[in-house]
Amino acid sequence: MTKIYNRVALIGLGLIASSMAWGIKRGGLAAEVTGYARSAETRETAREIGLCDQVFDSAAEAVKDADLVVLCVPVGVMGQVAAEIAPDLKAGATVSDVGSVKRQVIADVAPHLPDNVHFVPAHPLAGTEHSGPTSGFAELFDNRWSLIVPPADADRVAVDKVISFWEGLGSNVEEMDPDHHDLVLAVTSHTPHLIAYTMVGVADDLRRVSESEVIKYSASGFRDFTRIAASDPTMWRDVFLNNKDATLEILGRFTEELFALQRAIRRGDGDHLHDYFTRTRSIRRGIIEAGQDTDAPDFGRGKAT
C-alpha cells in the first residue's frame, strides 16, 4: 500500500483509534501517526505500547501539521473538540471522525472548522465490546464496511483520499447521505443495542431467576445480549441522545412487531410464528453470505476459557 497522508492525528485513543493506528502501520498509509487522549493514564498506556509515533498532552499539539485529523471521541463532545483544535489545524487539512451518528456530528463540528479545512465525516462499522488503547488490532476493519458521509459541497479530492485511506485499512467503502446513514444505523446497530441493554436489565430484575442461574445458563441467546450490553456506556448514551428521532422511529416499529408476536403466542398461531422466523432466518443467511459473520459452530467463538 502506498502512503496516503504524511501525518495523521488521532484524537481519542480507544478501540477504534488504536485499531486505526495499527492498521496505518500495517498498510504504510502515513509517515507519522500522532495521538491525544483526555486521560493522562490513557496517554501513558499508549506511549508504553508504542501505539503512536508521538502522543501529546494536548489536542492542539497533536493536530499541528497533520494532513488528516480523525475525531475518535464520543459523539456528544465532538463539537467541543472541534472548537478546541480549530485554531491549530493546518491549511488544507482534512478533518474526519468515526462517530456512529452523522447528522448531529455534522451540525456540531462543521461550524467550528476554518474555511481552508476539509470536513469528510466517516463511520467504520466495526467494533468489539472492549475499549481503551490496548483493545485495538490492525485487522478490526478487514472486510467490514466504512461509510463516508461527505457534505454536499465537500472537496472531491479530499473525499477520495479518505475513501482510499479506509480501503487501505481493509474496509469496504460506500458513500451515504447523513439522514439515511442515521436511519440505517438505527436499524442495524442502535436499536439492537438498546434491546440488548433492556434484556440484560430485565434478567437482573427477575428475582425468580437467581444471579448464579443467569450466569451459569447463559450459553445461548442471553450470552450474546450481554456481549452487546458490555459496550462503552458513555459512547452509547451519546449515540441515543444524538440519534433520537431515527432510534425512536425504529423502536416504535420494533414495539409493533413485538405486540404482533405476543398475539400470535397468546392465540397459539403457530403458522404466524413459523412464517416470521423463516423470514428472519433468511436475513441471517444473507449476513453470512455477505461475509459479515461466520456460520461456524458457536459463532466461531470457540469455547470460553
C-alpha positions in Angstrom: 0.0 0.0 0.0 1.2 3.5 -0.7 1.4 6.4 1.7 -1.8 8.5 1.6 -1.1 11.1 4.2 2.2 12.4 5.7 0.8 12.9 9.2 -2.4 11.5 10.7 -3.6 12.7 14.1 -6.0 10.6 16.2 -7.9 12.5 18.8 -9.1 9.9 21.4 -7.2 6.6 21.7 -9.8 3.9 22.3 -10.7 0.8 20.4 -11.3 2.4 17.0 -8.3 4.8 17.1 -5.9 2.2 18.4 -7.0 -0.2 15.6 -6.6 2.6 13.1 -3.0 3.2 14.4 -2.0 -0.4 14.0 -3.8 -0.6 10.6 -2.0 2.6 9.4 1.4 1.0 10.3 0.4 -2.3 8.7 -0.5 -0.7 5.5 2.1 2.1 5.4 -0.7 4.6 5.0 1.1 7.5 6.7 4.6 8.6 7.5 3.7 9.5 11.1 0.8 9.0 13.5 0.2 11.3 16.4 -2.3 10.9 19.2 -4.0 12.6 22.1 -6.4 11.3 24.8 -8.1 13.3 27.5 -7.0 10.9 30.2 -3.3 11.1 31.3 -3.5 7.3 32.1 -4.6 6.6 28.6 -1.9 8.7 27.1 0.7 6.9 29.2 -0.6 3.5 28.2 -0.5 4.5 24.5 3.1 5.6 24.9 4.1 2.3 26.7 2.7 0.1 23.9 4.1 2.3 21.1 0.7 3.0 19.7 1.6 6.3 18.0 4.9 7.8 16.9 4.1 10.7 19.3 1.4 11.0 22.0 0.9 14.6 23.0 -0.6 16.1 26.2 -2.9 18.4 24.3 -5.1 18.0 21.2 -3.7 21.3 19.8 -0.2 19.8 19.7 -1.4 16.5 18.3 -3.1 18.1 15.3 -0.3 20.5 14.4 0.9 19.9 10.8 -1.5 16.9 10.4 -2.9 16.2 7.0 -5.7 14.1 8.4 -7.3 14.6 11.8 -9.7 11.9 13.0 -12.0 12.6 15.9 -12.3 9.3 17.8 -14.2 10.7 20.8 -17.9 10.2 21.9 -20.3 12.0 19.6 -21.5 14.2 22.4 -18.2 16.0 22.7 -17.1 16.2 19.0 -18.2 19.8 18.7 -16.3 20.8 21.8 -13.2 19.1 20.5 -13.5 20.6 17.0 -13.7 24.1 18.6 -10.6 23.3 20.7 -8.4 22.2 17.7 -9.7 24.6 15.1 -7.0 27.3 15.6 -4.2 24.8 15.2 -5.4 22.9 12.1 -3.1 23.1 9.0 -4.5 24.8 5.9 -5.7 22.2 3.5 -6.0 19.5 6.2 -8.9 17.1 6.3 -10.9 16.6 9.5 -12.9 13.3 9.8 -14.5 11.3 12.5 -15.7 7.8 13.4 -19.0 8.6 15.1 -22.0 6.3 14.9 -24.3 9.3 14.3 -23.8 11.7 11.4 -26.4 14.4 11.1 -25.8 15.8 14.6 -22.0 15.4 14.4 -22.0 17.4 11.1 -24.1 20.1 12.8 -21.8 20.2 15.9 -18.4 20.1 14.1 -18.7 21.9 10.8 -19.4 25.4 12.2 -16.1 25.4 14.1 -13.8 24.4 11.2 -11.9 27.1 9.2 -12.9 27.6 5.6 -9.4 26.3 4.5 -10.0 22.9 6.1 -12.0 20.0 4.5 -14.6 18.1 6.5 -15.3 14.5 5.5 -17.3 12.6 8.2 -17.0 8.8 8.3 -18.2 5.8 10.2 -16.4 2.4 10.3 -19.0 -0.3 11.0 -16.6 -2.4 13.2 -16.0 -2.8 16.9 -15.9 -5.1 19.9 -17.3 -4.8 23.4 -13.8 -3.8 24.6 -12.4 -0.3 24.9 -9.2 1.6 25.6 -5.8 1.8 23.8 -4.8 -1.8 24.4 -8.0 -3.2 22.8 -7.2 -2.3 19.2 -5.9 -4.6 16.5 -5.0 -3.9 12.8 -7.5 -6.5 11.4 -10.6 -4.8 13.0 -11.7 -3.2 9.8 -10.8 -6.0 7.4 -13.9 -6.8 5.1 -16.1 -4.5 7.3 -17.9 -1.5 5.9 -16.9 2.1 6.4 -19.5 4.7 5.4 -18.3 8.0 4.1 -20.8 10.8 4.7 -19.4 14.0 3.0 -21.3 17.3 2.9 -22.8 18.2 -0.5 -20.0 20.8 -1.1 -17.1 18.6 0.1 -13.9 18.8 -1.9 -13.8 15.7 -4.1 -10.1 15.1 -3.8 -10.3 15.2 0.0 -13.2 12.7 -0.1 -11.4 10.4 -2.4 -8.3 10.4 -0.2 -10.5 9.5 2.9 -12.0 6.6 0.8 -8.5 5.4 -0.1 -7.5 5.6 3.5 -10.3 3.4 4.7 -9.7 1.0 1.9 -6.1 0.8 3.0 -7.3 -0.1 6.4 -9.1 -3.1 4.9 -12.6 -1.7 4.7 -15.3 -1.9 2.0 -16.4 1.7 1.5 -19.6 3.3 0.5 -20.9 6.9 0.5 -24.2 7.8 2.1 -26.4 10.7 2.9 -26.3 11.7 6.7 -30.0 11.2 7.3 -30.1 7.9 5.6 -27.0 6.8 7.5 -28.7 7.6 10.8 -31.8 5.6 9.8 -29.7 2.6 8.7 -27.7 2.6 11.9 -30.8 2.9 14.0 -32.0 -0.4 12.4 -28.7 -2.3 12.3 -26.9 -1.1 15.5 -28.6 1.5 17.8 -32.0 -0.2 18.4 -30.4 -3.7 18.8 -28.0 -2.3 21.4 -31.0 -0.7 23.2 -32.8 -4.0 23.2 -29.7 -5.8 24.5 -29.3 -3.4 27.3 -33.0 -3.8 28.1 -32.9 -7.6 28.1 -29.9 -7.7 30.4 -31.7 -5.3 32.7 -34.9 -7.5 32.6 -32.8 -10.5 33.7 -31.4 -8.5 36.5 -34.9 -7.7 37.7 -36.3 -11.3 37.5 -35.9 -12.3 41.1 -37.3 -15.7 40.4 -34.1 -16.5 38.5 -31.1 -16.3 40.6 -28.0 -14.4 39.5 -26.0 -17.6 39.6 -28.5 -19.3 37.2 -28.4 -16.3 34.8 -24.6 -16.5 34.6 -24.4 -20.3 34.6 -27.0 -20.9 31.9 -26.1 -18.0 29.6 -24.8 -20.4 26.9 -27.0 -19.1 24.1 -29.1 -16.0 23.4 -28.6 -14.2 26.7 -24.9 -14.5 26.5 -24.9 -12.7 23.2 -27.1 -9.9 24.6 -24.6 -9.4 27.5 -21.7 -9.1 25.0 -23.5 -6.3 23.2 -24.6 -4.7 26.5 -21.0 -4.6 27.7 -20.1 -1.8 25.3 -18.9 1.6 26.4 -21.8 3.3 28.3 -20.6 6.9 27.5 -20.5 6.2 23.8 -23.9 4.6 23.7 -25.5 7.3 25.9 -24.3 9.9 23.4 -25.5 7.8 20.4 -29.1 7.6 21.7 -29.2 11.3 22.6 -27.8 12.3 19.2 -29.8 9.9 17.0 -33.1 10.3 18.9 -35.5 10.6 16.0 -34.4 7.6 14.0 -33.9 5.4 17.0 -37.4 6.2 18.3 -38.9 5.6 14.9 -37.3 2.1 14.7 -38.1 1.4 18.3 -41.8 2.1 17.6 -41.7 -0.3 14.7 -40.0 -2.9 16.9 -42.7 -2.5 19.5 -45.4 -3.1 16.9 -43.7 -6.3 15.8 -43.3 -7.4 19.4 -47.0 -6.9 20.1 -47.8 -9.0 16.9 -45.7 -11.8 18.2 -47.3 -11.6 21.6 -50.7 -12.0 20.0 -49.5 -15.0 18.0 -48.2 -16.7 21.0 -51.3 -16.0 23.1 -53.6 -17.3 20.3 -51.4 -20.3 19.6 -50.9 -19.1 16.0 -48.0 -21.4 15.0 -48.3 -20.6 11.3 -47.6 -16.9 12.0 -44.6 -17.7 14.2 -43.1 -20.1 11.7 -43.5 -17.7 8.8 -42.0 -14.9 10.8 -39.0 -16.9 12.0 -38.4 -18.3 8.4 -38.3 -14.7 7.1 -35.9 -13.6 9.8 -33.7 -16.6 9.3 -33.1 -15.7 5.7 -31.8 -12.3 6.8 -29.2 -14.1 8.9 -28.2 -16.2 5.9 -27.7 -13.0 3.9 -25.4 -11.6 6.5 -23.2 -14.7 6.4 -23.2 -14.8 2.6 -22.1 -11.2 2.6 -19.1 -12.2 4.7 -20.1 -10.1 7.7 -20.2 -13.0 10.1 -19.5 -16.7 10.3 -21.7 -19.8 10.4 -19.1 -21.7 12.3 -20.3 -23.6 15.4 -20.7 -21.4 18.4 -20.5 -18.4 16.0 -16.7 -19.2 15.6 -16.0 -18.0 19.1 -14.7 -21.3 20.4 -15.0 -22.4 24.0 -14.7 -19.9 26.8 -11.6 -20.2 28.8 
